[in-house]
């Protein structure tokens, strides 16, 4: 029986590791693609509207790159947790994170309940207007 558990644990480890590595490769490819599509700086004179639109596009591209980079960091942290044997356990309460949650968000550190609590606490720090938006379903 011990052998079966070790084999299933080893198989689960390989599957999870592959999932995280695939996600990491996918994001790295998207980052490369974003970098390649960034236009070179043009020194031609532009009107204000054209320059404004160009600045906006650059800001969006950089924001996407930052989000992808942060996701890569989270994936690396998840791989470290996997290697340390703590992957899949909630960082707050220690409960096992649901497989469906890990499949959707393979770098999840918290179970759904603890994640909701953390998000509500973050909203509380933003003041009463954040709660009004949450209650009305309109978080802008």
Secondary structure, DSSP 8 states (H G I E B T S, - for coil): -HHHHHHHHHHHHHHHHHHHHHHHHHHHHHHHHHHHHS-----S---HHHHHHHHHHHHHHHHHHHHHHHHHHHHHHHHHHHHHT-TTB-TTT--B--HHHHHHSTT--S-HHHHHHHHHHHHHHH-HHHHHHHHHT---
